[in-house]
Amino acid sequence: MAADAELLIDRRRLRRKLSLWRVVGIGGLIVAVGTLGYRVRGNDGFGFPAVKPQIARISIGGFIAGSESTTKLIERVRDAGAVQGVIVSISSPGGTTTGSEELYRNLRALAEKKPMVAFVDGTAASGAYIAAIAADHIVARETALVGSIGVLFQYPDLSGLLDKVGVKVESVKSSPLKAEPSGFTPTSPEARAALASVVGDTYAWFKSLVSERRKLSEKELATVSDGRVFSGRQSVPLKLVDGVGGERQAIAWLETERNVAKGLPVRDWKPKSESDFKLWSALGMGADLMGLGGLATRLRQAGDETAGLAQGGMLALWRPGSADAP
């Protein structure tokens, strides 16, 4: 009897182990299939290029900070023989000036090889407008927000707070303007003037880019470059965009003006995951696998903005309620 009882116990233990491994195996299969689906959405899963003729959609959203994965994505679209045209779908308040410049130059290289149109699906302000003018034609929704042509340099002044808590920061500098502004002491007039010079130079670069790409006179440029945003409807007579409408109107322009074949499917092309497994991208991937696309996008945007702000530098960014100065 004792032997039968021990045999029964052993069998129960074996069943529990088998059940555990079945659960682990099924879970691993679900994750693998989800990850595979996530990669295939980029239309070049498994590392193979897309083969069916199509229009590629590149989405620019959130904070623009410069991204190696986005650069590689644009290069893949540029080199894909199946891509007959490109829609750059934009909904972003902008970002860093350097990130916006990098995105603009990459998109211009793409536009030199593929017919490309920009579609403002929400907001194309500041750095995001820099991305939009990389295209030869811009379509915006009537209620979209466009413009905010200007740059911004912000930094905290903690000197008053430090005085209250009795903290004084000492520094030894090679010259008066080294490491200015520091945030620990009030900004000197000389340091403020030096910063204003850099901001003014970058602002001039931004305006010259808009003037060149949108064919604006000095008077027309002055009207749109005071830092304001405009609606899509207002932007047409101001020559900031070429027409109002949805993505269908953007596609129609590719078909009629750039001889892209009619009826081609529009496929989303997305950046591949970064090689270094970062927290925000991991959270975004997890949300994507669970079918929470909106949450995944917000998580990735939070990661991009955090990384961009950590880099410092000037911003081409529209922030309602902030000192968005040209």
C-alpha positions in Angstrom: 0.0 0.0 0.0 2.8 2.4 0.9 4.4 1.7 -2.5 1.1 2.5 -4.3 0.8 5.8 -2.4 4.3 6.9 -3.3 3.6 6.0 -7.0 0.4 8.1 -6.9 2.3 11.0 -5.4 5.0 10.8 -8.0 2.5 10.7 -10.8 0.8 13.9 -9.4 4.1 15.6 -9.3 4.9 14.7 -12.9 1.5 16.0 -14.0 2.1 19.3 -12.3 5.5 19.6 -13.9 4.1 18.8 -17.3 1.3 21.4 -16.8 3.8 24.0 -15.9 6.0 23.4 -18.9 2.8 23.4 -21.2 1.9 26.9 -19.8 5.5 28.2 -20.3 5.6 26.7 -23.8 2.3 28.3 -24.8 3.3 31.6 -23.3 6.5 31.6 -25.3 4.7 30.7 -28.5 2.3 33.7 -27.9 5.2 36.1 -27.4 7.0 34.7 -30.4 4.0 35.1 -32.6 3.2 38.6 -31.3 6.8 39.7 -31.9 6.7 38.3 -35.4 3.5 40.1 -36.1 5.0 43.3 -34.7 8.0 43.0 -37.1 5.9 42.1 -40.1 3.9 45.3 -39.7 7.0 47.1 -41.0 6.4 45.4 -44.4 10.0 44.1 -44.5 9.9 41.6 -41.7 12.5 38.9 -41.6 14.9 41.4 -43.1 13.5 40.9 -46.6 12.4 43.9 -48.6 8.8 44.5 -49.6 8.0 43.1 -53.0 4.5 44.3 -53.8 4.1 47.8 -55.3 2.9 50.1 -52.6 2.8 53.6 -51.2 4.8 53.7 -47.9 3.5 55.7 -45.0 6.1 57.1 -42.6 4.5 58.5 -39.4 6.2 61.4 -37.5 4.7 61.9 -34.1 5.6 63.0 -30.6 8.8 64.8 -29.7 11.4 65.0 -32.5 14.9 64.4 -31.0 16.8 62.6 -33.7 16.7 58.8 -34.0 19.1 56.3 -35.6 16.2 53.9 -36.0 14.1 56.6 -37.9 17.1 57.4 -40.1 17.5 53.7 -41.0 13.7 53.4 -41.6 13.9 56.3 -44.2 16.9 54.7 -45.8 15.0 51.4 -46.1 12.0 53.1 -47.7 14.3 55.0 -50.1 16.0 51.7 -51.2 12.9 49.6 -51.4 12.1 49.0 -55.1 8.4 48.2 -54.4 7.8 51.6 -52.9 6.3 53.8 -55.6 5.5 56.8 -53.5 5.7 58.0 -49.9 3.3 59.7 -47.5 4.9 61.4 -44.5 2.0 61.6 -41.9 2.8 64.2 -39.3 1.3 64.9 -35.9 4.0 66.5 -33.7 4.6 69.8 -31.8 8.3 69.6 -32.8 11.4 68.9 -30.8 15.1 69.8 -30.8 16.5 71.9 -33.6 19.2 69.3 -34.3 16.8 66.4 -34.4 14.5 68.4 -36.7 17.4 69.3 -39.0 18.5 65.7 -39.2 14.9 64.5 -40.0 14.6 67.2 -42.7 17.8 66.3 -44.4 16.9 62.5 -44.4 13.5 63.2 -45.8 15.0 65.5 -48.5 17.3 62.6 -49.5 14.2 60.4 -49.7 12.3 62.9 -51.8 15.1 63.1 -54.3 14.5 59.4 -55.1 10.8 58.8 -54.4 7.7 60.9 -55.0 6.8 62.2 -51.5 3.9 64.2 -50.0 3.4 65.4 -46.5 0.1 65.0 -44.7 -0.6 67.0 -41.5 -2.9 64.8 -39.6 -3.0 67.0 -36.5 -0.1 69.3 -35.8 3.0 70.3 -37.7 4.5 72.9 -35.5 8.1 74.2 -35.2 10.4 71.2 -35.8 7.6 69.2 -37.2 6.9 71.9 -39.8 10.6 71.7 -40.8 9.9 68.0 -41.5 6.8 68.9 -43.5 8.6 71.3 -45.9 11.0 68.5 -46.9 8.1 67.3 -49.1 7.3 69.1 -52.4 3.6 69.2 -51.5 1.8 69.5 -48.2 -1.8 68.6 -47.4 -3.4 69.4 -44.0 -6.7 68.8 -42.4 -8.8 72.0 -42.2 -8.5 72.1 -38.4 -4.8 71.0 -38.2 -2.3 73.3 -36.6 0.6 74.5 -38.7 3.5 76.8 -38.2 5.1 78.1 -35.0 8.1 79.1 -37.0 10.7 80.0 -34.3 13.3 78.5 -31.9 13.5 78.5 -28.1 16.2 78.2 -25.5 14.9 77.5 -22.0 16.8 76.9 -18.8 15.8 77.1 -15.1 17.1 79.9 -12.8 17.5 78.3 -9.4 19.5 81.1 -7.8 16.5 82.4 -5.8 15.7 78.9 -4.5 19.3 78.3 -3.5 19.5 81.6 -1.7 16.5 80.6 0.4 17.9 77.2 1.4 21.3 78.7 2.0 23.2 76.9 -0.8 25.9 78.6 -2.8 27.5 77.0 -5.9 31.1 77.9 -6.5 32.8 77.5 -9.9 36.2 78.2 -11.4 35.9 79.0 -15.1 38.4 79.7 -17.9 36.4 82.6 -19.1 33.2 84.5 -18.1 31.0 82.9 -20.7 32.1 79.3 -20.0 29.1 77.1 -18.9 26.6 79.9 -19.2 23.8 79.8 -18.5 24.4 77.8 -15.3 21.0 78.0 -13.6 22.8 78.5 -10.3 23.4 82.2 -10.7 21.5 84.9 -12.5 22.4 85.1 -16.2 24.7 88.0 -16.9 23.8 90.5 -19.7 26.9 89.2 -21.7 25.7 85.6 -21.4 22.2 86.5 -22.4 23.5 88.4 -25.4 25.6 85.4 -26.5 22.6 83.1 -26.2 20.4 85.5 -28.1 22.9 85.5 -30.9 22.8 81.7 -31.2 19.0 81.8 -31.1 18.8 84.5 -33.7 21.2 82.7 -36.0 19.2 79.5 -35.8 15.9 81.4 -36.3 17.4 83.0 -39.4 18.3 79.5 -40.7 14.7 78.3 -40.0 13.2 81.2 -41.8 15.5 80.9 -44.8 14.5 77.2 -45.1 10.8 78.1 -45.1 11.4 80.9 -47.6 13.3 78.6 -49.9 11.0 75.6 -49.7 7.7 77.5 -49.8 8.8 80.2 -52.2 7.8 83.1 -49.9 8.6 86.8 -50.3 10.1 88.7 -47.4 6.7 90.2 -46.6 5.0 86.8 -46.8 7.7 85.3 -44.6 7.3 88.0 -42.0 3.6 87.4 -41.7 4.0 83.7 -40.8 7.3 83.6 -38.9 6.3 85.4 -35.6 5.9 82.1 -33.7 2.1 81.7 -34.2 0.3 78.6 -35.3 -2.3 78.7 -38.0 -5.2 76.4 -38.9 -5.0 74.3 -42.0 -7.6 76.6 -43.6 -5.6 79.7 -42.8 -2.3 78.1 -44.0 -3.4 77.7 -47.6 -3.5 81.4 -48.5 -0.4 82.0 -46.4 1.3 79.3 -48.6 2.4 77.2 -45.6 0.5 74.3 -47.1 -0.8 73.6 -50.6 -4.2 72.3 -49.8 -6.6 71.0 -47.2 -8.0 67.5 -47.0 -7.2 64.0 -45.8 -4.8 61.3 -46.7 -6.9 60.5 -49.8 -6.1 64.0 -51.2 -2.4 63.5 -50.5 -2.5 60.2 -52.4 -4.4 61.8 -55.3 -1.6 64.4 -55.6 1.0 61.6 -55.9 -1.2 59.9 -58.6 -1.9 63.0 -60.7 1.3 65.0 -60.3 4.0 62.4 -59.8 2.5 59.6 -62.0 2.2 57.1 -59.1 0.0 54.2 -60.2 -3.6 54.5 -59.0 -5.0 52.1 -56.4 -1.8 51.1 -54.8 -2.1 49.9 -51.2 -0.7 52.2 -48.5 1.5 50.3 -46.0 2.9 51.5 -42.7 6.6 51.4 -42.4 7.9 51.5 -38.8 11.3 51.7 -37.3 12.9 48.5 -36.2 13.5 48.1 -32.5 16.7 49.7 -31.2 19.5 47.2 -30.6 19.9 48.4 -27.0 16.8 47.2 -25.1 15.7 50.5 -23.4 12.9 50.7 -20.8 10.6 52.9 -22.8 10.9 50.8 -26.0 10.4 47.7 -24.0 7.2 49.0 -22.4 6.0 50.2 -25.9 6.6 46.8 -27.4 4.8 45.1 -24.5 1.8 47.4 -25.0 1.9 46.8 -28.8 1.8 43.0 -28.3 -1.3 43.4 -26.1 -3.0 45.3 -28.8 -2.8 48.7 -27.1 -1.4 50.6 -30.0 -2.3 54.1 -28.6 -0.5 53.4 -25.3 2.5 51.9 -27.1 2.8 55.1 -29.2 2.6 57.3 -26.1 5.2 55.3 -24.2 7.7 55.6 -27.1 7.0 59.3 -27.4 7.7 59.7 -23.7 11.0 57.9 -24.2 11.9 60.2 -27.1 11.1 63.4 -25.3 13.0 62.3 -22.2 16.1 61.5 -24.3 15.8 64.7 -26.3 15.5 66.9 -23.2 18.5 65.1 -21.6 20.6 66.1 -24.6 19.9 69.8 -24.0 20.3 72.5 -26.7 17.7 74.6 -28.5 14.1 73.6 -29.2 11.9 74.1 -32.2 8.9 73.2 -30.2 5.3 74.5 -29.8 4.1 74.4 -26.2 0.7 76.0 -25.6 1.0 78.4 -22.7 4.8 78.5 -22.7 7.1 81.3 -23.7 7.3 80.1 -27.3 9.4 83.0 -28.6 11.0 83.2 -32.0 
